[in-house]
Amino acid sequence: MKSTGIVRKIDSLGRIVLPIELRRSLDVGDADSLEIYVDGDTIVLKKYQPACIFCGEARDVVSFKGRNVCKACRAALAGME
């Protein structure tokens, strides 16, 4: 892991502020979601990218009946009819 040298305090509601420089460099916008992982005693934040339920692809994904499906899998499913 790479250290940024940035230290932030957690407020009384458990929130932290991600500095704008970090959000810009990682392309994290105001409305983006972050996934939270725990690795031993380390907390990892990762930009959430919904993936296709069939192949795991994260590009060209749309939601269909609450499930994420990519363009290629949609085409494959359409060909099954």
N, CA, C and O atoms as a Tinker XYZ file with bonds, in Angstrom:
   324  protein
     1  N      0.835000   -1.174000    0.000000    73     2
     2  CA     0.000000    0.000000    0.000000    64     1     3
     3  C      0.881000    1.239000    0.000000    63     2     4     5
     4  O      1.953000    1.246000    0.606000    81     3
     5  N      0.432000    2.280000   -0.676000    73     3     6
     6  CA     1.175000    3.533000   -0.771000    64     5     7
     7  C      0.629000    4.538000    0.236000    63     6     8     9
     8  O     -0.578000    4.776000    0.278000    81     7
     9  N      1.503000    5.132000    1.049000    73     7    10
    10  CA     1.087000    6.131000    2.020000    64     9    11
    11  C      0.907000    7.479000    1.339000    63    10    12    13
    12  O      1.733000    7.888000    0.523000    81    11
    13  N     -0.192000    8.174000    1.686000    73    11    14
    14  CA    -0.436000    9.510000    1.129000    64    13    15
    15  C      0.029000   10.599000    2.081000    63    14    16    17
    16  O      0.190000   11.749000    1.672000    81    15
    17  N      0.244000   10.259000    3.329000    73    15    18
    18  CA     0.616000   11.257000    4.323000    64    17    19
    19  C     -0.567000   12.072000    4.817000    63    18    20    21
    20  O     -0.383000   13.020000    5.581000    81    19
    21  N     -1.776000   11.723000    4.397000    73    19    22
    22  CA    -2.989000   12.441000    4.782000    64    21    23
    23  C     -3.587000   11.763000    6.008000    63    22    24    25
    24  O     -3.766000   10.545000    6.029000    81    23
    25  N     -3.892000   12.556000    7.024000    73    23    26
    26  CA    -4.520000   12.036000    8.242000    64    25    27
    27  C     -5.809000   12.810000    8.467000    63    26    28    29
    28  O     -5.817000   14.039000    8.391000    81    27
    29  N     -6.892000   12.105000    8.743000    73    27    30
    30  CA    -8.186000   12.727000    9.012000    64    29    31
    31  C     -8.775000   12.130000   10.277000    63    30    32    33
    32  O     -8.578000   10.947000   10.554000    81    31
    33  N     -9.491000   12.930000   11.046000    73    31    34
    34  CA   -10.187000   12.457000   12.241000    64    33    35
    35  C    -11.595000   12.001000   11.860000    63    34    36    37
    36  O    -12.191000   12.510000   10.911000    81    35
    37  N    -12.105000   11.057000   12.600000    73    35    38
    38  CA   -13.478000   10.591000   12.430000    64    37    39
    39  C    -14.359000   11.463000   13.314000    63    38    40    41
    40  O    -14.034000   11.683000   14.481000    81    39
    41  N    -15.478000   11.965000   12.770000    73    39    42
    42  CA   -16.356000   12.814000   13.581000    64    41    43
    43  C    -17.263000   11.951000   14.462000    63    42    44    45
    44  O    -17.181000   10.723000   14.439000    81    43
    45  N    -18.121000   12.606000   15.230000    73    43    46
    46  CA   -18.971000   11.886000   16.193000    64    45    47
    47  C    -19.975000   10.952000   15.524000    63    46    48    49
    48  O    -20.518000   10.064000   16.181000    81    47
    49  N    -20.233000   11.138000   14.224000    73    47    50
    50  CA   -21.142000   10.251000   13.490000    64    49    51
    51  C    -20.402000    9.175000   12.706000    63    50    52    53
    52  O    -21.022000    8.414000   11.963000    81    51
    53  N    -19.070000    9.104000   12.865000    73    51    54
    54  CA   -18.285000    8.070000   12.200000    64    53    55
    55  C    -17.867000    8.434000   10.787000    63    54    56    57
    56  O    -17.456000    7.560000   10.024000    81    55
    57  N    -17.963000    9.701000   10.424000    73    55    58
    58  CA   -17.631000   10.135000    9.068000    64    57    59
    59  C    -16.195000   10.637000    8.978000    63    58    60    61
    60  O    -15.619000   11.126000    9.950000    81    59
    61  N    -15.636000   10.500000    7.773000    73    59    62
    62  CA   -14.354000   11.117000    7.458000    64    61    63
    63  C    -14.521000   11.880000    6.148000    63    62    64    65
    64  O    -15.436000   11.600000    5.374000    81    63
    65  N    -13.644000   12.834000    5.905000    73    63    66
    66  CA   -13.662000   13.592000    4.653000    64    65    67
    67  C    -12.493000   13.127000    3.804000    63    66    68    69
    68  O    -11.348000   13.129000    4.257000    81    67
    69  N    -12.784000   12.727000    2.564000    73    67    70
    70  CA   -11.722000   12.385000    1.624000    64    69    71
    71  C    -11.293000   13.675000    0.939000    63    70    72    73
    72  O    -12.124000   14.342000    0.323000    81    71
    73  N    -10.024000   14.044000    1.028000    73    71    74
    74  CA    -9.564000   15.299000    0.438000    64    73    75
    75  C     -9.829000   15.363000   -1.065000    63    74    76    77
    76  O     -9.781000   14.348000   -1.759000    81    75
    77  N    -10.109000   16.568000   -1.555000    73    75    78
    78  CA   -10.436000   16.762000   -2.971000    64    77    79
    79  C     -9.305000   16.275000   -3.879000    63    78    80    81
    80  O     -9.568000   15.742000   -4.957000    81    79
    81  N     -8.063000   16.450000   -3.459000    73    79    82
    82  CA    -6.934000   16.005000   -4.281000    64    81    83
    83  C     -6.984000   14.490000   -4.491000    63    82    84    85
    84  O     -6.719000   13.994000   -5.585000    81    83
    85  N     -7.322000   13.778000   -3.438000    73    83    86
    86  CA    -7.425000   12.322000   -3.512000    64    85    87
    87  C     -8.609000   11.909000   -4.379000    63    86    88    89
    88  O     -8.494000   11.005000   -5.206000    81    87
    89  N     -9.759000   12.581000   -4.186000    73    87    90
    90  CA   -10.943000   12.258000   -4.996000    64    89    91
    91  C    -10.694000   12.534000   -6.466000    63    90    92    93
    92  O    -11.128000   11.765000   -7.323000    81    91
    93  N    -10.002000   13.617000   -6.769000    73    91    94
    94  CA    -9.697000   13.928000   -8.179000    64    93    95
    95  C     -8.755000   12.903000   -8.783000    63    94    96    97
    96  O     -8.976000   12.440000   -9.902000    81    95
    97  N     -7.711000   12.546000   -8.058000    73    95    98
    98  CA    -6.724000   11.615000   -8.611000    64    97    99
    99  C     -7.309000   10.218000   -8.803000    63    98   100   101
   100  O     -6.854000    9.471000   -9.669000    81    99
   101  N     -8.313000    9.861000   -8.002000    73    99   102
   102  CA    -8.933000    8.540000   -8.109000    64   101   103
   103  C    -10.266000    8.568000   -8.845000    63   102   104   105
   104  O    -10.953000    7.550000   -8.933000    81   103
   105  N    -10.636000    9.749000   -9.382000    73   103   106
   106  CA   -11.870000    9.924000  -10.143000    64   105   107
   107  C    -13.101000    9.496000   -9.337000    63   106   108   109
   108  O    -13.955000    8.757000   -9.827000    81   107
   109  N    -13.171000    9.978000   -8.089000    73   107   110
   110  CA   -14.312000    9.711000   -7.215000    64   109   111
   111  C    -15.132000   10.989000   -7.133000    63   110   112   113
   112  O    -14.660000   12.003000   -6.621000    81   111
   113  N    -16.371000   10.939000   -7.641000    73   111   114
   114  CA   -17.244000   12.104000   -7.664000    64   113   115
   115  C    -18.155000   12.167000   -6.458000    63   114   116   117
   116  O    -18.178000   11.254000   -5.633000    81   115
   117  N    -18.909000   13.259000   -6.361000    73   115   118
   118  CA   -19.808000   13.485000   -5.226000    64   117   119
   119  C    -20.849000   12.381000   -5.059000    63   118   120   121
   120  O    -21.156000   11.987000   -3.934000    81   119
   121  N    -21.388000   11.885000   -6.149000    73   119   122
   122  CA   -22.469000   10.901000   -6.065000    64   121   123
   123  C    -21.979000    9.454000   -6.190000    63   122   124   125
   124  O    -22.786000    8.525000   -6.176000    81   123
   125  N    -20.661000    9.258000   -6.311000    73   123   126
   126  CA   -20.130000    7.908000   -6.461000    64   125   127
   127  C    -20.261000    7.118000   -5.160000    63   126   128   129
   128  O    -20.261000    7.684000   -4.066000    81   127
   129  N    -20.371000    5.815000   -5.303000    73   127   130
   130  CA   -20.439000    4.923000   -4.145000    64   129   131
   131  C    -19.074000    4.284000   -3.929000    63   130   132   133
   132  O    -18.329000    4.056000   -4.881000    81   131
   133  N    -18.755000    4.000000   -2.677000    73   131   134
   134  CA   -17.516000    3.316000   -2.336000    64   133   135
   135  C    -17.849000    2.002000   -1.645000    63   134   136   137
   136  O    -18.764000    1.933000   -0.825000    81   135
   137  N    -17.091000    0.956000   -1.986000    73   135   138
   138  CA   -17.219000   -0.323000   -1.296000    64   137   139
   139  C    -16.232000   -0.320000   -0.140000    63   138   140   141
   140  O    -15.141000    0.239000   -0.254000    81   139
   141  N    -16.604000   -0.932000    0.959000    73   139   142
   142  CA   -15.753000   -0.995000    2.138000    64   141   143
   143  C    -15.340000   -2.450000    2.355000    63   142   144   145
   144  O    -16.182000   -3.339000    2.478000    81   143
   145  N    -14.028000   -2.670000    2.399000    73   143   146
   146  CA   -13.480000   -3.996000    2.645000    64   145   147
   147  C    -12.670000   -3.960000    3.938000    63   146   148   149
   148  O    -12.169000   -2.907000    4.332000    81   147
   149  N    -12.546000   -5.094000    4.587000    73   147   150
   150  CA   -11.685000   -5.225000    5.757000    64   149   151
   151  C    -10.686000   -6.321000    5.458000    63   150   152   153
   152  O    -11.058000   -7.430000    5.074000    81   151
   153  N     -9.394000   -5.999000    5.640000    73   151   154
   154  CA    -8.309000   -6.955000    5.431000    64   153   155
   155  C     -7.490000   -6.982000    6.714000    63   154   156   157
   156  O     -6.582000   -6.170000    6.896000    81   155
   157  N     -7.811000   -7.917000    7.601000    73   155   158
   158  CA    -7.175000   -7.936000    8.914000    64   157   159
   159  C     -7.615000   -6.718000    9.702000    63   158   160   161
   160  O     -8.802000   -6.554000    9.983000    81   159
   161  N     -6.663000   -5.859000   10.064000    73   159   162
   162  CA    -7.003000   -4.636000   10.791000    64   161   163
   163  C     -6.963000   -3.404000    9.890000    63   162   164   165
   164  O     -6.868000   -2.278000   10.378000    81   163
   165  N     -7.035000   -3.620000    8.565000    73   163   166
   166  CA    -6.983000   -2.538000    7.584000    64   165   167
   167  C     -8.346000   -2.345000    6.940000    63   166   168   169
   168  O     -8.995000   -3.316000    6.553000    81   167
   169  N     -8.782000   -1.096000    6.825000    73   167   170
   170  CA   -10.019000   -0.755000    6.128000    64   169   171
   171  C     -9.637000   -0.261000    4.738000    63   170   172   173
   172  O     -8.791000    0.623000    4.602000    81   171
   173  N    -10.255000   -0.827000    3.712000    73   171   174
   174  CA    -9.964000   -0.459000    2.330000    64   173   175
   175  C    -11.229000    0.102000    1.697000    63   174   176   177
   176  O    -12.288000   -0.523000    1.764000    81   175
   177  N    -11.127000    1.270000    1.086000    73   175   178
   178  CA   -12.234000    1.866000    0.336000    64   177   179
   179  C    -11.940000    1.715000   -1.141000    63   178   180   181
   180  O    -10.831000    1.999000   -1.592000    81   179
   181  N    -12.933000    1.267000   -1.896000    73   179   182
   182  CA   -12.760000    1.076000   -3.334000    64   181   183
   183  C    -13.974000    1.658000   -4.043000    63   182   184   185
   184  O    -15.108000    1.471000   -3.604000    81   183
   185  N    -13.728000    2.366000   -5.140000    73   183   186
   186  CA   -14.839000    2.915000   -5.912000    64   185   187
   187  C    -15.705000    1.755000   -6.399000    63   186   188   189
   188  O    -15.209000    0.805000   -7.004000    81   187
   189  N    -16.996000    1.848000   -6.126000    73   187   190
   190  CA   -17.923000    0.779000   -6.487000    64   189   191
   191  C    -18.199000    0.817000   -7.985000    63   190   192   193
   192  O    -18.581000    1.850000   -8.535000    81   191
   193  N    -18.002000   -0.308000   -8.625000    73   191   194
   194  CA   -18.292000   -0.449000  -10.040000    64   193   195
   195  C    -19.191000   -1.671000  -10.196000    63   194   196   197
   196  O    -18.729000   -2.803000  -10.049000    81   195
   197  N    -20.470000   -1.452000  -10.493000    73   195   198
   198  CA   -21.351000   -2.609000  -10.649000    64   197   199
   199  C    -20.886000   -3.489000  -11.811000    63   198   200   201
   200  O    -20.493000   -2.986000  -12.863000    81   199
   201  N    -20.933000   -4.771000  -11.612000    73   199   202
   202  CA   -20.449000   -5.707000  -12.626000    64   201   203
   203  C    -21.568000   -6.649000  -13.058000    63   202   204   205
   204  O    -22.547000   -6.854000  -12.340000    81   203
   205  N    -21.396000   -7.210000  -14.238000    73   203   206
   206  CA   -22.351000   -8.167000  -14.805000    64   205   207
   207  C    -22.417000   -9.419000  -13.925000    63   206   208   209
   208  O    -21.391000   -9.935000  -13.482000    81   207
   209  N    -23.632000   -9.894000  -13.682000    73   207   210
   210  CA   -23.797000  -11.085000  -12.838000    64   209   211
   211  C    -23.307000  -12.354000  -13.528000    63   210   212   213
   212  O    -23.046000  -13.358000  -12.866000    81   211
   213  N    -23.179000  -12.315000  -14.851000    73   211   214
   214  CA   -22.758000  -13.506000  -15.588000    64   213   215
   215  C    -21.250000  -13.576000  -15.793000    63   214   216   217
   216  O    -20.642000  -14.616000  -15.539000    81   215
   217  N    -20.633000  -12.473000  -16.255000    73   215   218
   218  CA   -19.218000  -12.527000  -16.617000    64   217   219
   219  C    -18.319000  -11.628000  -15.774000    63   218   220   221
   220  O    -17.096000  -11.744000  -15.845000    81   219
   221  N    -18.900000  -10.739000  -14.981000    73   219   222
   222  CA   -18.099000   -9.861000  -14.136000    64   221   223
   223  C    -17.633000   -8.581000  -14.808000    63   222   224   225
   224  O    -16.951000   -7.772000  -14.178000    81   223
   225  N    -17.983000   -8.378000  -16.066000    73   223   226
   226  CA   -17.604000   -7.163000  -16.803000    64   225   227
   227  C    -18.251000   -5.945000  -16.169000    63   226   228   229
   228  O    -19.417000   -5.990000  -15.775000    81   227
   229  N    -17.481000   -4.833000  -16.069000    73   227   230
   230  CA   -18.009000   -3.618000  -15.440000    64   229   231
   231  C    -18.377000   -2.540000  -16.452000    63   230   232   233
   232  O    -18.938000   -1.512000  -16.073000    81   231
   233  N    -18.074000   -2.753000  -17.736000    73   231   234
   234  CA   -18.412000   -1.749000  -18.767000    64   233   235
   235  C    -19.739000   -2.092000  -19.441000    63   234   236   237
   236  O    -20.096000   -3.261000  -19.586000    81   235
   237  N    -20.452000   -1.058000  -19.846000    73   235   238
   238  CA   -21.733000   -1.203000  -20.567000    64   237   239
   239  C    -22.740000   -2.056000  -19.793000    63   238   240   241
   240  O    -23.426000   -2.899000  -20.370000    81   239
   241  N    -22.819000   -1.829000  -18.493000    73   239   242
   242  CA   -23.723000   -2.595000  -17.643000    64   241   243
   243  C    -25.022000   -1.820000  -17.440000    63   242   244   245
   244  O    -25.006000   -0.616000  -17.182000    81   243
   245  N    -26.144000   -2.525000  -17.560000    73   243   246
   246  CA   -27.451000   -1.945000  -17.259000    64   245   247
   247  C    -28.144000   -2.846000  -16.239000    63   246   248   249
   248  O    -27.839000   -4.033000  -16.118000    81   247
   249  N    -29.068000   -2.257000  -15.523000    73   247   250
   250  CA   -29.815000   -3.022000  -14.538000    64   249   251
   251  C    -31.067000   -3.597000  -15.198000    63   250   252   253
   252  O    -31.822000   -2.866000  -15.839000    81   251
   253  N    -31.287000   -4.900000  -15.044000    73   251   254
   254  CA   -32.476000   -5.568000  -15.574000    64   253   255
   255  C    -33.099000   -6.364000  -14.439000    63   254   256   257
   256  O    -32.515000   -7.334000  -13.957000    81   255
   257  N    -34.286000   -5.949000  -14.015000    73   255   258
   258  CA   -34.992000   -6.603000  -12.910000    64   257   259
   259  C    -34.104000   -6.738000  -11.672000    63   258   260   261
   260  O    -34.092000   -7.773000  -11.005000    81   259
   261  N    -33.355000   -5.656000  -11.378000    73   259   262
   262  CA   -32.515000   -5.625000  -10.195000    64   261   263
   263  C    -31.183000   -6.334000  -10.325000    63   262   264   265
   264  O    -30.453000   -6.452000   -9.341000    81   263
   265  N    -30.849000   -6.805000  -11.510000    73   263   266
   266  CA   -29.570000   -7.501000  -11.748000    64   265   267
   267  C    -28.779000   -6.746000  -12.804000    63   266   268   269
   268  O    -29.359000   -6.214000  -13.751000    81   267
   269  N    -27.458000   -6.694000  -12.651000    73   267   270
   270  CA   -26.597000   -6.019000  -13.613000    64   269   271
   271  C    -26.180000   -6.987000  -14.713000    63   270   272   273
   272  O    -25.679000   -8.078000  -14.441000    81   271
   273  N    -26.397000   -6.567000  -15.975000    73   271   274
   274  CA   -26.064000   -7.396000  -17.129000    64   273   275
   275  C    -25.322000   -6.528000  -18.143000    63   274   276   277
   276  O    -25.771000   -5.425000  -18.455000    81   275
   277  N    -24.184000   -7.014000  -18.663000    73   275   278
   278  CA   -23.401000   -6.255000  -19.634000    64   277   279
   279  C    -23.970000   -6.425000  -21.042000    63   278   280   281
   280  O    -24.840000   -7.263000  -21.281000    81   279
   281  N    -23.461000   -5.614000  -21.963000    73   279   282
   282  CA   -23.939000   -5.612000  -23.345000    64   281   283
   283  C    -23.750000   -6.978000  -24.021000    63   282   284   285
   284  O    -24.649000   -7.465000  -24.707000    81   283
   285  N    -22.580000   -7.588000  -23.822000    73   283   286
   286  CA   -22.292000   -8.879000  -24.464000    64   285   287
   287  C    -23.228000   -9.969000  -23.944000    63   286   288   289
   288  O    -23.726000  -10.781000  -24.723000    81   287
   289  N    -23.463000   -9.990000  -22.663000    73   287   290
   290  CA   -24.348000  -11.020000  -22.105000    64   289   291
   291  C    -25.791000  -10.768000  -22.493000    63   290   292   293
   292  O    -26.547000  -11.717000  -22.702000    81   291
   293  N    -26.194000   -9.491000  -22.596000    73   291   294
   294  CA   -27.556000   -9.187000  -23.075000    64   293   295
   295  C    -27.739000   -9.727000  -24.490000    63   294   296   297
   296  O    -28.782000  -10.296000  -24.813000    81   295
   297  N    -26.713000   -9.546000  -25.340000    73   295   298
   298  CA   -26.791000  -10.050000  -26.715000    64   297   299
   299  C    -26.855000  -11.572000  -26.727000    63   298   300   301
   300  O    -27.615000  -12.156000  -27.500000    81   299
   301  N    -26.065000  -12.216000  -25.876000    73   299   302
   302  CA   -26.090000  -13.678000  -25.808000    64   301   303
   303  C    -27.428000  -14.185000  -25.330000    63   302   304   305
   304  O    -27.931000  -15.188000  -25.837000    81   303
   305  N    -28.013000  -13.505000  -24.358000    73   303   306
   306  CA   -29.334000  -13.900000  -23.847000    64   305   307
   307  C    -30.406000  -13.689000  -24.907000    63   306   308   309
   308  O    -31.315000  -14.508000  -25.038000    81   307
   309  N    -30.311000  -12.603000  -25.662000    73   307   310
   310  CA   -31.296000  -12.325000  -26.718000    64   309   311
   311  C    -31.224000  -13.400000  -27.797000    63   310   312   313
   312  O    -32.248000  -13.739000  -28.391000    81   311
   313  N    -30.040000  -13.942000  -28.062000    73   311   314
   314  CA   -29.874000  -14.982000  -29.063000    64   313   315
   315  C    -30.399000  -16.339000  -28.639000    63   314   316   317
   316  O    -30.467000  -17.253000  -29.460000    81   315
   317  N    -30.768000  -16.491000  -27.385000    73   315   318
   318  CA   -31.279000  -17.763000  -26.864000    64   317   319
   319  C    -32.747000  -17.963000  -27.172000    63   318   320   321
   320  O    -33.269000  -19.065000  -27.001000    81   319
   321  N    -33.425000  -16.919000  -27.622000    73   319   322
   322  CA   -34.876000  -17.022000  -27.860000    64   321   323
   323  C    -35.201000  -17.854000  -29.057000    63   322   324
   324  O    -36.374000  -18.033000  -29.385000    81   323
